[in-house]
Amino acid sequence: MAHFQIHDFVAGYLGGAAGVIVGHPLDTVKTRLQVGQGYKNTLNCIFTIFKNENVAGFFKGMSFPLASIAIYNSVVFGVFSNTQRLISQHRYGVPSHSPDLLDLTVASMLAGCISVAIGGPVDLVKIRLQMQTQSINSGRVSINHRSSMLPYQTAYKGPVQCLNSILRHKGFAGLYRGAGAMILRDIPGYCLYFIPYTFICDWITSDTNTAPSASSVWIAGGIAGAISWGTATPMDVVKSRLQADGVYTNKYKGVSDCILQCYQNEGLKVFFRGITVNAVRGFPMSAAMFLTYELSLKAMKKNKV
């Protein structure tokens, strides 16, 4: 444990907060496209939200992610960085040794597993809050949140009430609805997040003994985010639908059933809903996250010295 560093967790917390602030408006658009109905395309969704809900509509459900995703991101970055150093120490005898592809893959997969344990409830509450003014597209059934004919008509006033409602009606297990899809999204997703970021940073930075510049971190983080979120879209659609489902009905029995029903009712294209928003959102969100993380880490190490 001599090489364990708490700085990674602190920097990850700050990076996570920055990422939420930058990425949440497009995250709302992405969720509406994947789970809601009546939107022709991304621009139509943006204009519809603005027309009906003003600017505030893009920030629905942000308070909970801002408070919790910062912690979640703190753990993900802390686990990834400390695991990477531990592997380097065991394989090369030096914790600061440059990791190879295998090292990065193992550290990324572990970070992906940890992310589900913490991020599952966060994503669930966020999606429920983002969707409570919308009709949910659940296969052939259109469910309107404002209908008085359906059970559990809770107009969530905030994340605490949403959490209490889920715990009251579904128990602790209800907080992890869609966790299976999230595992299938996040384990490969974090591999395609940290690995491209590391290699692009190394490629842009010509001098191997020099730390990446702020512009290098911004570019590498943005590209990594676009790649990761773009490729994660199919399973992100499944996860979002599973988490939005279960409020009033239980349309989907699980991951495989959700995939099958979505394909039968809407075709293959359904799994690529929101892919443009995911990729576009992934760039500034991840760029801000990595840049804040690296700058915070640098500042803390400098102060320590």
C-alpha positions in Angstrom: 0.0 0.0 0.0 3.0 2.3 0.0 2.2 3.5 -3.5 -1.5 4.2 -2.8 -2.3 7.9 -3.4 -5.3 9.7 -2.2 -4.6 12.6 -4.6 -6.2 10.6 -7.5 -9.5 10.4 -5.6 -9.5 14.1 -4.9 -8.6 15.0 -8.4 -11.2 12.6 -9.8 -13.9 14.2 -7.6 -13.1 17.6 -9.1 -12.9 16.2 -12.6 -16.3 14.5 -12.2 -17.9 17.7 -11.0 -16.5 19.5 -14.1 -17.7 16.8 -16.4 -21.3 16.9 -15.1 -21.6 20.6 -15.4 -20.3 20.6 -19.0 -22.1 17.4 -20.2 -25.5 17.3 -18.4 -27.5 19.4 -20.9 -26.7 17.0 -23.8 -27.1 14.0 -21.4 -30.7 15.1 -20.9 -31.1 15.2 -24.7 -29.5 11.8 -25.1 -31.9 10.3 -22.5 -35.0 11.8 -24.0 -34.0 10.5 -27.5 -33.3 7.0 -26.1 -36.3 6.6 -23.8 -38.9 9.3 -24.8 -41.0 9.5 -27.9 -42.1 12.1 -30.5 -38.6 13.4 -31.3 -37.6 13.4 -35.0 -33.9 13.9 -34.5 -31.4 15.5 -32.1 -32.1 19.1 -33.2 -35.8 18.5 -32.9 -35.3 17.2 -29.4 -33.3 20.2 -28.4 -35.8 22.7 -29.7 -38.7 20.8 -28.2 -37.1 20.8 -24.7 -36.3 24.5 -25.0 -39.8 25.3 -26.2 -41.7 23.4 -23.6 -39.3 23.6 -20.6 -37.0 26.5 -21.3 -33.3 26.3 -20.5 -34.1 24.7 -17.1 -35.3 21.6 -19.0 -31.7 20.7 -20.0 -30.6 20.7 -16.3 -33.3 18.4 -14.9 -31.9 15.9 -12.5 -28.5 17.6 -12.4 -28.2 18.3 -8.6 -28.0 14.6 -7.8 -25.3 13.7 -10.4 -23.4 16.9 -9.4 -23.2 15.7 -5.8 -22.9 12.0 -6.5 -21.1 11.5 -9.8 -18.2 13.6 -8.4 -17.8 10.9 -5.7 -18.4 8.2 -8.3 -15.8 9.6 -10.6 -13.4 10.0 -7.7 -13.5 6.3 -7.0 -13.2 5.4 -10.7 -10.1 7.5 -11.3 -8.7 6.6 -7.9 -9.1 2.9 -8.5 -7.8 3.1 -12.1 -4.7 5.1 -11.2 -3.8 3.1 -8.1 -4.4 -0.2 -9.8 -2.2 0.8 -12.6 0.6 1.7 -10.2 0.2 -1.5 -8.3 0.4 -3.5 -11.5 3.5 -1.6 -12.6 5.1 -2.2 -9.2 4.6 -6.0 -9.4 5.5 -6.3 -13.1 8.4 -3.9 -13.5 9.4 -3.1 -9.9 8.7 0.6 -10.4 5.2 2.1 -9.8 5.9 4.9 -12.2 6.7 2.6 -15.2 4.7 3.4 -18.3 1.8 0.9 -18.5 1.4 -1.4 -21.5 -1.9 -2.4 -23.2 -2.5 -5.3 -20.8 -1.9 -3.1 -17.7 -4.3 -0.4 -18.9 -6.9 -3.1 -19.8 -6.9 -4.7 -16.4 -7.0 -1.3 -14.6 -9.8 -0.1 -16.9 -11.9 -3.3 -16.4 -11.6 -3.0 -12.6 -12.6 0.6 -12.8 -15.6 -0.4 -14.9 -16.8 -2.9 -12.3 -16.5 -0.5 -9.5 -18.3 2.2 -11.5 -21.5 0.0 -11.6 -21.6 -0.5 -7.9 -21.5 3.3 -7.2 -23.0 4.7 -10.5 -26.0 2.4 -10.9 -28.2 4.2 -8.3 -26.9 7.6 -9.6 -27.9 6.8 -13.2 -31.2 5.4 -12.1 -32.3 8.5 -10.2 -30.9 10.9 -12.9 -32.9 9.2 -15.6 -36.1 9.1 -13.6 -35.8 12.8 -12.9 -34.9 13.6 -16.5 -37.9 11.6 -17.8 -40.7 12.6 -15.4 -42.2 15.2 -17.8 -42.1 12.8 -20.8 -43.9 9.8 -22.2 -41.8 6.7 -21.9 -41.3 4.7 -25.1 -41.5 1.1 -23.7 -41.9 -1.1 -26.7 -45.5 -0.9 -27.9 -46.7 0.8 -24.8 -46.6 4.6 -24.5 -46.6 5.6 -20.8 -47.3 9.2 -19.9 -45.9 10.2 -16.5 -48.8 12.6 -15.9 -51.5 10.0 -16.4 -53.6 9.6 -13.2 -54.6 6.1 -14.3 -51.3 4.5 -13.5 -49.8 3.4 -10.1 -47.0 5.2 -8.3 -47.9 8.6 -9.7 -45.1 10.3 -7.8 -44.1 13.6 -9.3 -40.5 13.6 -7.9 -39.7 16.9 -6.3 -36.0 15.9 -6.2 -33.5 13.1 -5.9 -34.2 12.4 -2.2 -37.9 11.8 -2.9 -37.0 9.7 -5.9 -34.6 7.5 -3.9 -37.2 7.1 -1.1 -39.9 6.1 -3.7 -37.6 3.5 -5.3 -36.6 2.1 -1.9 -40.2 2.0 -0.7 -41.6 0.2 -3.7 -38.7 -1.9 -4.9 -36.3 -2.2 -2.0 -32.5 -1.9 -2.2 -32.4 -4.1 -5.3 -34.5 -1.6 -7.1 -31.6 0.9 -7.0 -29.7 -1.5 -9.3 -32.3 -1.9 -12.0 -30.3 -2.0 -15.3 -27.1 -2.9 -13.6 -26.5 -5.9 -16.0 -26.7 -3.6 -19.0 -24.5 -1.1 -17.2 -21.8 -3.7 -16.6 -21.9 -4.6 -20.3 -21.6 -0.9 -21.1 -19.0 0.2 -18.6 -16.4 -2.5 -18.6 -15.6 -2.2 -22.4 -16.5 1.5 -22.2 -13.8 2.3 -19.7 -11.3 0.3 -21.7 -12.1 2.5 -24.6 -11.9 5.5 -22.3 -8.6 5.2 -20.5 -6.6 3.3 -23.1 -7.1 5.8 -26.0 -6.6 8.7 -23.6 -3.2 7.3 -22.4 -2.0 6.4 -25.9 -3.1 9.7 -27.5 -1.4 11.7 -24.7 1.8 9.8 -25.2 1.6 10.2 -29.0 0.9 14.0 -28.8 3.6 14.5 -26.2 6.9 14.1 -28.1 9.2 14.1 -25.0 8.5 11.0 -22.9 9.9 12.7 -19.8 7.6 15.6 -20.1 4.1 15.7 -18.6 1.3 16.2 -21.2 0.4 19.9 -21.8 -3.1 21.2 -21.0 -4.0 21.2 -24.7 -2.8 17.6 -25.1 -4.9 16.5 -22.2 -7.9 18.4 -23.5 -7.6 16.8 -27.0 -6.8 13.3 -25.7 -9.6 13.4 -23.2 -12.1 14.7 -25.7 -11.3 12.1 -28.3 -11.3 9.3 -25.7 -14.7 10.4 -24.5 -16.2 10.6 -28.0 -14.9 7.1 -28.8 -16.0 5.6 -25.5 -19.5 7.1 -25.5 -20.1 6.5 -29.2 -19.3 2.8 -29.0 -21.2 2.4 -25.7 -24.5 3.7 -27.2 -26.2 0.4 -28.0 -25.9 -0.9 -24.4 -26.5 2.6 -23.1 -29.9 2.6 -24.8 -30.8 -0.8 -23.2 -29.6 0.5 -19.7 -31.6 3.7 -20.1 -34.8 1.9 -21.0 -34.4 -0.6 -18.2 -34.0 2.2 -15.7 -36.8 4.3 -17.1 -39.0 1.2 -17.1 -40.3 -0.1 -13.8 -41.8 3.1 -12.5 -45.3 2.3 -13.5 -45.0 -1.1 -15.3 -42.4 -3.8 -15.6 -42.2 -4.2 -19.4 -38.8 -5.7 -19.5 -37.7 -8.8 -17.6 -34.0 -8.2 -18.0 -31.3 -7.2 -20.4 -31.9 -9.9 -23.0 -35.6 -9.4 -23.0 -35.2 -5.6 -23.4 -32.8 -6.1 -26.3 -35.3 -8.6 -28.0 -38.3 -6.4 -27.5 -36.6 -3.2 -28.7 -35.4 -5.0 -31.8 -38.7 -6.6 -32.6 -40.7 -3.4 -32.1 -38.3 -0.8 -33.5 -35.6 -2.6 -35.5 -31.8 -2.4 -35.3 -31.7 1.4 -35.5 -33.2 1.7 -32.0 -29.8 0.7 -30.5 -28.1 3.8 -32.1 -30.5 6.4 -30.8 -28.6 9.2 -29.3 -25.3 8.1 -30.8 -24.6 11.5 -32.2 -25.4 13.2 -29.0 -23.3 10.7 -27.0 -20.3 11.2 -29.2 -20.6 15.0 -29.3 -21.3 15.2 -25.6 -18.5 12.8 -24.8 -15.8 15.2 -26.2 -16.3 18.4 -24.1 -17.5 16.4 -21.0 -14.4 14.1 -21.0 -12.1 16.9 -22.0 -13.2 19.0 -19.1 -13.0 15.9 -16.8 -9.5 14.8 -17.7 -8.2 18.4 -17.8 -9.6 19.2 -14.4 -8.2 15.9 -13.1 -4.7 16.4 -14.4 -4.5 20.1 -13.3 -5.8 19.3 -9.9 -3.3 16.4 -9.5 -0.5 18.6 -10.7 -1.5 21.3 -8.2 -1.7 18.9 -5.3 1.7 17.3 -6.0 3.2 20.8 -6.4 1.9 21.9 -3.0 3.1 18.7 -1.4 6.6 19.4 -2.6 
